[in-house]
Amino acid sequence: MPSFGFLQAFIAGMFIAASAGMLGSFALLKRMALVGDALSHVALPGIALGLIFNFNPFFGAFVFLMSGALLIWIAEHKTKLPVDALVGIFFSVALAFGAMLTPKEELLEALFGNVTKIEPFDFWLAIILSTIVITVLYSFSKKFILTFISPDLSLSVGLKPHRLELTFLLIFALSVLIGMKFAGVLLMGSLIIIPAATARNIAGSMYSYVLLSVILSVIGALLAVTASYFYGFQPGPAFVIIAGAFFLASIFFKK
């Protein structure tokens, strides 16, 4: 019979994957697929400080991720450099600091995550924050889509692309923060990128694209947690392999 820890990981993984999958469908529209992978590295110094000074690493990661997202947004409009270039700069510096500061015995879990070791506080936080991410993405979905496809058109109908981009970046950072418990700093981007790319191959409409991104992400996460329970694999790497297999299969059914 599955243990309570397994059920916690199962439920948390489902919520985390749903929010990451939904986010990924919008990230591909804005051509920010690799931003989730890079942005997650910004959290590493915050995790390191939490481990060194004995406070919950979640709070350190939260401060660094939100600050990083805000700085990227400011820099994007001050320098006119693309978001992926700015994220690459910030992530390189943050990764260097984080690698130097993180205690070596804790580094592996920080890099790859492990949702099967989730604490009760982190469990409830993951569910609450995942729900917030999904709710905001759903509420702003039409505005985000129009802004990402045509900023000039969204401006002409009374929207504010500049503020919407900030909202999306902060939600992006929040989703990365939640997902790091599942896939860690190195593999977090896979939760966002792979299911959305698979859904884009086989979806026939915008609605089915977003829905399939969520469903494929959740299925991959649940299979990964199950593989972790029965075979001892780490959920993060297992998810990448499972999601990657789905993507390869989707190539043959591409619409």
N, C-alpha and C positions, 0 to 999 in steps of 0.2 A: 504493500500500500504506500502511495507517495507520501513523503514527509510534509510537515507544515512548511518547512523552508522551500521545498520544491514548489508547492502551491503558491507561495509568495512570489517566487521567481517567475512562475508561469503567468500570474496575473500582472505583475509589474512589467514583464517583457512584452505582454500583449499591449498594454497602454503606451509604453515607450515606443514600440514599433509602429503603432497606429499614428502617433503624432509625427514621428520621423518620416513615415511613408507619405503622409499628407503634405508635409513640408516639402519633401523631395519633388512632388509633382509641380509645385510652384517654383522651386529652385531651378528646375530644368528650363522652365519658360523664361526665366531671367538669365539663363546661362551662368548659373552660380553653382553648378553641380559639385565642383571641387572645393567650394568655399567651406562647406561643412567639415571636410577632412582637414583643411588648413586651420579653420577657426578653433577646432577642438584643441589644437596645440597651445593656443593662447591661455587655456585654463591650467596648463601644467604648473606654472609658478605658484598659482593659488593653491593647488593641491599640495604642492611641496611645503608651502608655508603652514598649511593646516596640519600636516604630518609632523613638522618640526616643532610647532608651538602647541600641539595637542588640542586643536579645535577641529570641528567637523570640516574636512577638506571641501565639502560641498559649498560652504560659504566663501571660502577663498576662491574657488573656481567661479562662483557666481559673480564676485566683484571683478575678477579679471576678464571674464567673458563679456559682461555688460559694458565695462570700460573699453574693452577692445572694439566691440561693435560700434560704440559711440565715436571712438577715435577714427575708425575706418570711415564712418559716415561723414564726419567732418573733413577728413583728409580727401575723400573722394570729390567733394564739392569745392575744396580749396585748390587742389592740384589738377583735377580733371583726369586723374589716372583711373583706369578701370578697377572695379572692386577686387577682382581676383589678384591683380598685381599688389594692391595694398594689403590684402589679407596675407599674401605670400611673405611680404616684408615683416609684418607683425608676428606671423607664426614662426618665422625663422628665429627672430630675437627671443620670443617667449619660450620656444623649445630649448634654445641654448641655456637660458636662465633656469628653466624647469629641470633640465637634465642634470645641471650642476647642483641644484638645491635638493632634489628629491632623494631621500634615503634609499640606498641601493636595494635593501630588502623589500621596500614598498614599490619600487619602480615598475616591476613587471605587471602588477595589478593595475597601476595607474595607466600603463600603456595599453593594456588589453582588456581591462575591466573584468567583472565577474558578478553577474546579477544573482547567482545562486548564493552569494554571501551578503545579500542586501539586508541592512538593519531595518527594524520596524519604522524608525523615523524616515529613512530614505525611501522605504516602500510607499508610505502614505504621501510623501512629498512628490514622488514620481507620478503617482496617480493624479494628484491634484494639479500639478504643473502640466502634465500631458493633456489633461482635460482643458486647461486654460489655452494651451497652444492650439488644440483642435477647434475650440470655440472661436478664438480670434481669427484663425485662418478661414473658417466657414463664414463668419460674419463679414470679413473683408474680401472674400474670394473674388467677387466681380470687380471690385476696385483694384485689387492686386493684378488680376489678369489684364485689365485694360491698361494699367500703368506699365506693366512689363512689356506688353506688345507694342504700345504706342504712347510714350510719355506726353507727346504733344497733343494727341487726341484726348487723353485723360485730363490735361490742363484745360482744354477748350470746353469740356463739359463740367468744369467747376471743381475737379479733384485737385489735390495738392500732392504731386508725385514726390516732392522732396520729403514730406512728412511720412508718406506711405512707405517710402524706401527705408526710413528710419524705423518705422513700426515693424517692417518685415525683417530687418537686420536684428532687432532686439528679440523678436520671436524666434528667429534662426538661432541666435545665441542661447536662448532658453531651451530650445529643443536639443541643441548640442550638449548643454549642461545635463539634461535628463538622460540622454543616451549614453553618456560616458560611463555610467554605472554598468551598462550592458556590454558595450563594445570597447570601452577605454579610449584613450587619447588617439591612438594610432588607427583604430578601425571604425571610429564613429561615423566617418563619412560614408561608409558602406551602407549604413542604415538609411541614409538619405538618398544616395545615388542609385544603387542597384535596383531596388524595387520600382522606383519611378522610371528608370530607363527600360525595364522589362515591360511595365504597363504601357509605356509610350509605343513600344513595338506592336502591341496587340490591341490597344484600345481603339474604338471606332468613334468616340466622341469625347468632349472635354469632361463630361460627367463620369463616363466609364473610366477615363484615364486617371482621375483623382481617386475614384473608388477602388480601382484595381491596384493602385500604388499602396493604398492602405491595406487591402486584403493580402497582397503578396508579402508585404513587410511583416504583417502579423503572423502569417503562416510560417514564414522563415524563422521568426523569433521563437515561436512555439516549438517548432521542430528542433531548433538549436538548444533550447532549454531541456527538451526531452532527451536529446543526444548527450547533453551534459550529465543528466541524472543517471542514465543507463550505461553510458560508456566512459564517463569521466572527462569528456572533452570540455574545453573552455567555450562558453556560449558565443562569445564574440567571433573567434575564428570559425566556429561551426556555422554561424549565420552567414558569414561571407561566402563559404563554400556552397551552402544550400542556395543562397540568393544568386550566386554566380551560375549555378546549374540551371536555375529558372531562366536567367537571362539568355544563356546559350540556347535553351530550348525555344525561347520566344523568337529567336532569329528566324526559325523555320516557319513561324506563323505570323510573320510581320505583315501588318496591313499598310 
